[in-house]
Amino acid sequence: MTVLKFILGIVFMLISVGLVILILMQRSKEEGLSGAITGQRTESFYSKSGASLSKEKFLMRLTIVLGVAFAVIAIVLSALMRYGV
């Protein structure tokens, strides 16, 4: 079972690095504090292209999948450590 813990630990670290990269690749949904103060938007609904929307959807779905995998592996590793298997 030590090999299983080791392999799950490596996969866990790779998923966590992948999540960080995916989250940093996604666009911000808001302009931040400067947009809130001035009330200006640099992008309107009509200026968005279909290709960027599909890329955003893909990144969002991949982030969800990796997030779920991260949580499941964390629970499995925790159970393996707790029960000394």
C-alpha positions as CSV (number, residue, x, y, z in Angstrom):
1,M,0.0,0.0,0.0
2,T,3.0,2.3,0.3
3,V,3.3,2.3,-3.5
4,L,-0.4,3.3,-3.7
5,K,0.2,6.2,-1.3
6,F,3.2,7.3,-3.3
7,I,1.4,7.2,-6.7
8,L,-1.6,9.0,-5.3
9,G,0.7,11.6,-3.8
10,I,2.4,12.2,-7.1
11,V,-1.0,12.5,-8.9
12,F,-2.3,14.8,-6.1
13,M,0.7,17.1,-6.6
14,L,0.3,17.1,-10.4
15,I,-3.4,17.9,-10.1
16,S,-2.8,20.7,-7.7
17,V,-0.2,22.3,-10.0
18,G,-2.6,21.8,-12.9
19,L,-5.4,23.6,-11.0
20,V,-3.1,26.5,-10.2
21,I,-2.2,26.9,-13.9
22,L,-5.8,26.5,-15.1
23,I,-7.1,29.1,-12.7
24,L,-4.4,31.6,-13.7
25,M,-5.2,31.0,-17.4
26,Q,-8.8,32.0,-17.0
27,R,-10.1,35.5,-17.6
28,S,-11.4,37.6,-14.8
29,K,-15.1,38.1,-14.9
30,E,-14.9,41.6,-13.5
31,E,-12.6,44.5,-14.2
32,G,-11.6,44.6,-10.6
33,L,-11.6,47.7,-8.3
34,S,-10.7,50.2,-11.1
35,G,-13.7,49.1,-13.2
36,A,-16.0,49.3,-10.1
37,I,-14.9,52.8,-9.3
38,T,-15.1,54.2,-12.9
39,G,-18.0,52.1,-14.0
40,Q,-16.4,51.5,-17.4
41,R,-16.2,48.2,-19.1
42,T,-13.6,47.4,-21.8
43,E,-15.7,44.6,-23.3
44,S,-19.3,44.5,-24.3
45,F,-21.5,41.6,-25.0
46,Y,-21.4,42.0,-28.7
47,S,-17.6,42.3,-28.9
48,K,-17.0,38.7,-27.6
49,S,-16.1,36.2,-30.2
50,G,-17.4,32.6,-30.2
51,A,-13.9,31.1,-30.1
52,S,-13.0,32.8,-26.8
53,L,-16.3,31.6,-25.2
54,S,-15.5,28.0,-26.2
55,K,-12.0,28.3,-24.7
56,E,-13.5,29.7,-21.5
57,K,-16.0,26.9,-21.3
58,F,-13.3,24.3,-21.8
59,L,-11.1,25.9,-19.1
60,M,-14.0,26.1,-16.7
61,R,-15.0,22.4,-17.3
62,L,-11.4,21.2,-17.0
63,T,-11.1,23.2,-13.7
64,I,-14.2,21.5,-12.3
65,V,-13.0,18.1,-13.3
66,L,-9.6,18.6,-11.8
67,G,-11.2,20.1,-8.7
68,V,-13.4,17.1,-8.2
69,A,-10.4,14.7,-8.7
70,F,-8.4,16.8,-6.2
71,A,-11.1,16.4,-3.6
72,V,-11.5,12.7,-4.2
73,I,-7.8,12.0,-4.0
74,A,-7.5,14.1,-0.9
75,I,-10.2,12.0,0.8
76,V,-8.7,8.7,-0.3
77,L,-5.2,9.8,0.9
78,S,-6.6,10.9,4.2
79,A,-8.4,7.6,4.6
80,L,-5.3,5.6,3.7
81,M,-3.2,7.7,6.2
82,R,-5.8,7.4,9.0
83,Y,-6.3,3.7,8.8
84,G,-2.6,2.9,8.2
85,V,-3.2,0.9,5.1
